[in-house]
Amino acid sequence: MHPHSTSLLTISAIHPMIRSMFSENSVFDTLIIGNGLAGSMLAWQLIQHGQKIMVVGDESLPSASRVAAGLFNPVTGKRLVLQPYAETVIPAAVTLYRSLERRFGQCFFHEKPMLRIIKGRHEKETFEKRTVESDYIPYLGTILPTPALVNAPNGLFEQRKTGYLDTNSLLDCLRDYFIAQGFYHPFSFDHADLNVTSEGIEWRGFKAARIIFCEGFMAKENPWFNWLPFQPAKGEILSLKTDVKLPEKIINGGKWILPLQNGHFKTGATYDHNLSTLEPTDAGKAELIAGMQKLLTSPIEYSLLDHRAGVRPNTLDKHPFIGLHPVRPEIGIFNGFGSKGSMLIPFYSAAFADCLSKGLPLPPEADISRIAYG
Ligand SMILES: Cc1cc2nc3c(=O)[nH]c(=O)nc-3n(C[C@H](O)[C@H](O)[C@H](O)COP(=O)(O)OP(=O)(O)OC[C@H]3O[C@@H](n4cnc5c(N)ncnc54)[C@H](O)[C@@H]3O)c2cc1C
């Protein structure tokens, strides 16, 4: 139990006035479990709606958001598939990140074009087909000359509206803000301690109209939502430094290189449904180094700064899991952002906040009512 809560409970048991203050201060509209990108952004949106919220997060638990490179890439895969609703989701994300940047006086979202290496004739034909499709025009550039260092025997083209979110800086700012407002408790939440009543929920002296779980891949263990078809995928990622001058654009050829400042860069990512270990592995490191060197015409010297692993909360149908429990509407979930949290979470957190505060309908593709319960 968090030390603050122990002392408040003890004091409130002694002094009736403090007890009434404590109980009033412990009643919330929404209790949010998890302070990755999903929980933090949903909390932020609900605060903008005037809700009284409390975020419960245990930073010693794994967090995909703390590992992710935060890449923003609307057109992905061999078939160059455009993110569904890209025309809505992307402006929503950029607008929200820019408003958070103004609020906190820091840059979080960095626009950066991407050089997409063409794998072969088939991929080139797909690119040529896509470039004349009106939906794709804002996101696909032209074939560009290959920079000297990049290994692209079949050529490359530019992708637009790409970039990366500095997820750790944003999460640090939001957590510090929640702490300053008294909206954050660094607890580990145990589902067995939750009481659901006709008036809402109660957890360790905290009462709320509802609780929303934003636990990332750990939702598999959540007794109210373990029927949702998650397909978690582990990923590893490296942070490196080199004296070689890399292109300033992101290089993407399956594995990717994200150039940062002063010779720093990231490379990733592995993709594995085997969760037998959540730790970074030697095999993962070897795969990433080989993949990174293969993107370049000749091997570069580098120093390894960091090697991290996390688990993406992927879903079977590749859409998020958002909504209230079909039998216990005091309990909800905001999860399933897979490999695209930085692009999707702003739009869907705004939509869920509208749903929770104003009763507006959820986007149907993300609403958990699409999944049969039981
Ligand atoms: C290697 C890798 C690379 C990635 N690259 C990208 C990328 O380039 N671009 C992109 O958009 N996305 C990327 N992703 C995916 C992205 O990280 C996720 O979509 C996003 O971070 C999911 O956020 P979340 O808040 O749902 O989950 P998480 O970040 O995992 O957050 C869940 C939080 O819940 C907390 N929690 C869980 N259970 C409890 C409990 N019982 N009590 C208290 N707290 C609890 C955890 O501490 C954690 O902080 C990547 C993921 C990985 C692993």
The ligand as an SDF file (V2000), in Angstrom:
LIG
                    3D

 53 58  0  0  0  0  0  0  0  0999 V2000
    9.7720   -2.7200  -28.9890 C   0  0  0  0  0  0  0  0  0  0  0  0
    8.5420   -1.8970  -29.2190 C   0  0  0  0  0  0  0  0  0  0  0  0
    8.5590   -0.9230  -30.1910 C   0  0  0  0  0  0  0  0  0  0  0  0
    7.4380   -0.1540  -30.4200 C   0  0  0  0  0  0  0  0  0  0  0  0
    7.5070    0.8270  -31.3460 N   0  0  0  0  0  0  0  0  0  0  0  0
    6.4360    1.6250  -31.5570 C   0  0  0  0  0  0  0  0  0  0  0  0
    6.5180    2.6920  -32.4690 C   0  0  0  0  0  0  0  0  0  0  0  0
    7.5650    2.9250  -33.0870 O   0  0  0  0  0  0  0  0  0  0  0  0
    5.4220    3.4720  -32.6420 N   0  0  0  0  0  0  0  0  0  0  0  0
    4.2500    3.2500  -31.9450 C   0  0  0  0  0  0  0  0  0  0  0  0
    3.2900    3.9940  -32.1080 O   0  0  0  0  0  0  0  0  0  0  0  0
    4.1470    2.2290  -31.0670 N   0  0  0  0  0  0  0  0  0  0  0  0
    5.2120    1.4180  -30.8630 C   0  0  0  0  0  0  0  0  0  0  0  0
    5.1240    0.3970  -29.9840 N   0  0  0  0  0  0  0  0  0  0  0  0
    3.7990    0.1210  -29.3820 C   0  0  0  0  0  0  0  0  0  0  0  0
    3.4890    1.0920  -28.2560 C   0  0  0  0  0  0  0  0  0  0  0  0
    4.4750    0.9820  -27.2980 O   0  0  0  0  0  0  0  0  0  0  0  0
    2.1100    0.7660  -27.6780 C   0  0  0  0  0  0  0  0  0  0  0  0
    1.1230    0.8680  -28.6580 O   0  0  0  0  0  0  0  0  0  0  0  0
    1.7180    1.7050  -26.5480 C   0  0  0  0  0  0  0  0  0  0  0  0
    2.8260    2.1150  -25.8130 O   0  0  0  0  0  0  0  0  0  0  0  0
    0.7290    1.0270  -25.6410 C   0  0  0  0  0  0  0  0  0  0  0  0
    0.4980    1.8590  -24.5210 O   0  0  0  0  0  0  0  0  0  0  0  0
   -0.3200    1.3200  -23.2690 P   0  0  0  0  0  0  0  0  0  0  0  0
   -0.4280    2.4410  -22.3240 O   0  0  0  0  0  0  0  0  0  0  0  0
   -1.5600    0.6460  -23.7440 O   0  0  0  0  0  0  0  0  0  0  0  0
    0.5880    0.1360  -22.6760 O   0  0  0  0  0  0  0  0  0  0  0  0
    1.8970    0.2600  -21.7260 P   0  0  0  0  0  0  0  0  0  0  0  0
    2.8120    1.3030  -22.1990 O   0  0  0  0  0  0  0  0  0  0  0  0
    2.4500   -1.1290  -21.6160 O   0  0  0  0  0  0  0  0  0  0  0  0
    1.3180    0.7410  -20.3680 O   0  0  0  0  0  0  0  0  0  0  0  0
    0.6110   -0.0680  -19.4660 C   0  0  0  0  0  0  0  0  0  0  0  0
    0.9080    0.4770  -18.0830 C   0  0  0  0  0  0  0  0  0  0  0  0
    0.0440   -0.1430  -17.1550 O   0  0  0  0  0  0  0  0  0  0  0  0
    0.7500   -0.3320  -15.9650 C   0  0  0  0  0  0  0  0  0  0  0  0
    0.1090   -1.4240  -15.2490 N   0  0  0  0  0  0  0  0  0  0  0  0
   -0.2750   -2.6190  -15.7650 C   0  0  0  0  0  0  0  0  0  0  0  0
   -0.8300   -3.3710  -14.7990 N   0  0  0  0  0  0  0  0  0  0  0  0
   -0.8010   -2.6240  -13.6750 C   0  0  0  0  0  0  0  0  0  0  0  0
   -1.2240   -2.8630  -12.3310 C   0  0  0  0  0  0  0  0  0  0  0  0
   -1.7950   -4.0250  -11.9730 N   0  0  0  0  0  0  0  0  0  0  0  0
   -1.0280   -1.9000  -11.4130 N   0  0  0  0  0  0  0  0  0  0  0  0
   -0.4660   -0.7180  -11.7660 C   0  0  0  0  0  0  0  0  0  0  0  0
   -0.0410   -0.4310  -13.0160 N   0  0  0  0  0  0  0  0  0  0  0  0
   -0.2060   -1.3820  -13.9510 C   0  0  0  0  0  0  0  0  0  0  0  0
    2.1680   -0.6500  -16.3920 C   0  0  0  0  0  0  0  0  0  0  0  0
    3.0720   -0.2640  -15.4030 O   0  0  0  0  0  0  0  0  0  0  0  0
    2.3280    0.2100  -17.6350 C   0  0  0  0  0  0  0  0  0  0  0  0
    2.9380    1.4390  -17.3310 O   0  0  0  0  0  0  0  0  0  0  0  0
    6.2350   -0.3840  -29.6950 C   0  0  0  0  0  0  0  0  0  0  0  0
    6.2200   -1.3460  -28.7000 C   0  0  0  0  0  0  0  0  0  0  0  0
    7.3670   -2.1050  -28.4540 C   0  0  0  0  0  0  0  0  0  0  0  0
    7.3300   -3.1350  -27.3690 C   0  0  0  0  0  0  0  0  0  0  0  0
  1  2  1  0
  2  3  1  0
  2 52  2  0
  3  4  2  0
  4  5  1  0
  4 50  1  0
  5  6  2  0
  6  7  1  0
  6 13  1  0
  7  8  2  0
  7  9  1  0
  9 10  1  0
 10 11  2  0
 10 12  1  0
 12 13  2  0
 13 14  1  0
 14 15  1  0
 14 50  1  0
 15 16  1  0
 16 17  1  0
 16 18  1  0
 18 19  1  0
 18 20  1  0
 20 21  1  0
 20 22  1  0
 22 23  1  0
 23 24  1  0
 24 25  2  0
 24 26  1  0
 24 27  1  0
 27 28  1  0
 28 29  2  0
 28 30  1  0
 28 31  1  0
 31 32  1  0
 32 33  1  0
 33 34  1  0
 33 48  1  0
 34 35  1  0
 35 36  1  0
 35 46  1  0
 36 37  1  0
 36 45  1  0
 37 38  2  0
 38 39  1  0
 39 40  1  0
 39 45  2  0
 40 41  1  0
 40 42  2  0
 42 43  1  0
 43 44  2  0
 44 45  1  0
 46 47  1  0
 46 48  1  0
 48 49  1  0
 50 51  2  0
 51 52  1  0
 52 53  1  0
M  END
$$$$
